């Protein structure tokens, strides 16, 4: 029988905005608080971008980035992560999955950088879903000699 996991027990969820009805005008990154999300205790981070209305005069871009502190300079992970929605993408979703172990060792604070133009009342929200580390199976020395046990670092 498959193991049943409770989503709320295994995953940690953070929203980029307190209310989806907040326009992106004047924002530079999400979360809006300006304090980036520490993902160091997680194995994977799934980022879900939910587009609201994109104004016809706007051309926003969204790019997940990392910093070395909760308010540090956001550094690029990879240029291929930049997403530019079309003005007809109202209500669409985009998603990224980032393996925390692949990030630079001292860069584990994540945010969504807003670029392009979004001054005319475009809307979107970002939801960060952090997946905990899955520890490998271990055996006591009574089953396997110490030299043959798995360890987690």
HUSUL-V247897 format. One record per residue. N is the residue number from 1. RES is the residue in one letter. PHI is phi in degrees with one decimal (999 if undefined). BURIAL is # if it has 9 or more other ideal C-beta (glycine too) atoms within 8 Angstrom, else .. Layout:
BEGIN
n=N res=RES phi=PHI burial=BURIAL
n=N res=RES phi=PHI burial=BURIAL
END
This chain:
BEGIN
n=1 res=X phi=999 burial=.
n=2 res=X phi=-68.7 burial=.
n=3 res=X phi=-75.2 burial=.
n=4 res=X phi=-95.4 burial=.
n=5 res=X phi=-114.0 burial=.
n=6 res=X phi=-85.9 burial=.
n=7 res=X phi=-56.1 burial=.
n=8 res=X phi=-65.8 burial=.
n=9 res=X phi=-79.3 burial=.
n=10 res=X phi=-90.8 burial=.
n=11 res=X phi=-121.2 burial=#
n=12 res=X phi=-113.7 burial=.
n=13 res=X phi=-119.3 burial=.
n=14 res=X phi=-130.6 burial=#
n=15 res=X phi=-94.3 burial=#
n=16 res=X phi=-76.4 burial=#
n=17 res=X phi=-129.3 burial=#
n=18 res=X phi=-68.9 burial=.
n=19 res=X phi=-140.1 burial=.
n=20 res=X phi=-62.9 burial=.
n=21 res=X phi=-81.3 burial=.
n=22 res=X phi=-85.6 burial=#
n=23 res=X phi=-69.6 burial=.
n=24 res=X phi=-77.8 burial=#
n=25 res=X phi=-50.9 burial=#
n=26 res=X phi=85.1 burial=.
n=27 res=X phi=-90.8 burial=#
n=28 res=X phi=-111.9 burial=.
n=29 res=X phi=-157.7 burial=#
n=30 res=X phi=-123.7 burial=#
n=31 res=X phi=-68.1 burial=#
n=32 res=X phi=-63.0 burial=#
n=33 res=X phi=-61.0 burial=.
n=34 res=X phi=84.3 burial=.
n=35 res=X phi=-102.2 burial=.
n=36 res=X phi=-71.1 burial=#
n=37 res=X phi=-90.6 burial=#
n=38 res=X phi=-78.8 burial=.
n=39 res=X phi=-108.0 burial=#
n=40 res=X phi=-63.1 burial=.
n=41 res=X phi=-91.0 burial=.
n=42 res=X phi=-123.3 burial=#
n=43 res=X phi=-89.0 burial=#
n=44 res=X phi=-131.3 burial=#
n=45 res=X phi=-125.0 burial=#
n=46 res=X phi=-101.9 burial=#
n=47 res=X phi=-111.6 burial=#
n=48 res=X phi=-111.4 burial=#
n=49 res=X phi=-100.8 burial=#
n=50 res=X phi=-110.4 burial=#
n=51 res=X phi=-81.2 burial=#
n=52 res=X phi=-93.2 burial=#
n=53 res=X phi=-85.2 burial=.
n=54 res=X phi=-105.0 burial=#
n=55 res=X phi=-63.2 burial=#
n=56 res=X phi=-59.9 burial=.
n=57 res=X phi=-88.7 burial=.
n=58 res=X phi=-97.7 burial=#
n=59 res=X phi=-141.6 burial=.
n=60 res=X phi=-74.0 burial=#
n=61 res=X phi=-127.0 burial=#
n=62 res=X phi=-130.2 burial=#
n=63 res=X phi=-146.3 burial=#
n=64 res=X phi=-66.5 burial=#
n=65 res=X phi=-137.9 burial=#
n=66 res=X phi=-126.3 burial=#
n=67 res=X phi=-136.9 burial=#
n=68 res=X phi=-89.2 burial=.
n=69 res=X phi=-154.1 burial=.
n=70 res=X phi=-69.0 burial=.
n=71 res=X phi=-134.0 burial=.
n=72 res=X phi=-74.7 burial=#
n=73 res=X phi=-73.6 burial=.
n=74 res=X phi=-77.8 burial=#
n=75 res=X phi=-104.8 burial=#
n=76 res=X phi=-70.5 burial=.
n=77 res=X phi=-84.2 burial=#
n=78 res=X phi=-163.6 burial=.
n=79 res=X phi=-64.9 burial=.
n=80 res=X phi=-72.9 burial=.
n=81 res=X phi=-84.6 burial=#
n=82 res=X phi=-71.7 burial=#
n=83 res=X phi=-120.8 burial=#
n=84 res=X phi=-117.4 burial=#
n=85 res=X phi=-74.9 burial=#
n=86 res=X phi=-80.9 burial=.
n=87 res=X phi=-67.8 burial=#
n=88 res=X phi=-93.3 burial=.
n=89 res=X phi=-88.0 burial=#
n=90 res=X phi=-53.0 burial=#
n=91 res=X phi=83.3 burial=.
n=92 res=X phi=-78.0 burial=.
n=93 res=X phi=-120.4 burial=.
n=94 res=X phi=-132.3 burial=#
n=95 res=X phi=-141.9 burial=.
n=96 res=X phi=-124.9 burial=#
n=97 res=X phi=-123.1 burial=.
n=98 res=X phi=-119.5 burial=#
n=99 res=X phi=-82.6 burial=.
n=100 res=X phi=-59.4 burial=#
n=101 res=X phi=-63.6 burial=.
n=102 res=X phi=-90.9 burial=.
n=103 res=X phi=-77.8 burial=#
n=104 res=X phi=-56.6 burial=.
n=105 res=X phi=-55.3 burial=.
n=106 res=X phi=-101.4 burial=.
n=107 res=X phi=-121.1 burial=#
n=108 res=X phi=-130.3 burial=#
n=109 res=X phi=-114.7 burial=#
n=110 res=X phi=-109.1 burial=#
n=111 res=X phi=-153.9 burial=#
n=112 res=X phi=-101.1 burial=#
n=113 res=X phi=-80.8 burial=#
n=114 res=X phi=-98.7 burial=#
n=115 res=X phi=-131.6 burial=.
n=116 res=X phi=70.3 burial=#
n=117 res=X phi=-117.2 burial=.
n=118 res=X phi=-151.7 burial=#
n=119 res=X phi=-98.8 burial=.
n=120 res=X phi=-108.9 burial=#
n=121 res=X phi=93.0 burial=.
n=122 res=X phi=-82.3 burial=#
n=123 res=X phi=-129.0 burial=#
n=124 res=X phi=-166.7 burial=#
n=125 res=X phi=-138.6 burial=#
n=126 res=X phi=-120.1 burial=#
n=127 res=X phi=-120.7 burial=#
n=128 res=X phi=-100.7 burial=#
n=129 res=X phi=-117.7 burial=#
n=130 res=X phi=-95.1 burial=#
n=131 res=X phi=-103.4 burial=#
n=132 res=X phi=-67.9 burial=#
n=133 res=X phi=-66.1 burial=.
n=134 res=X phi=-104.6 burial=.
n=135 res=X phi=-73.6 burial=.
n=136 res=X phi=-70.6 burial=.
n=137 res=X phi=-65.9 burial=.
n=138 res=X phi=-121.8 burial=#
n=139 res=X phi=-127.4 burial=.
n=140 res=X phi=-75.9 burial=.
n=141 res=X phi=-69.1 burial=.
n=142 res=X phi=-75.0 burial=.
n=143 res=X phi=-97.7 burial=.
n=144 res=X phi=-129.2 burial=.
n=145 res=X phi=-60.5 burial=.
n=146 res=X phi=-51.3 burial=.
n=147 res=X phi=-64.1 burial=.
n=148 res=X phi=-109.3 burial=.
n=149 res=X phi=-85.3 burial=#
n=150 res=X phi=-81.1 burial=.
n=151 res=X phi=-129.3 burial=.
n=152 res=X phi=-119.7 burial=.
n=153 res=X phi=-120.8 burial=.
END
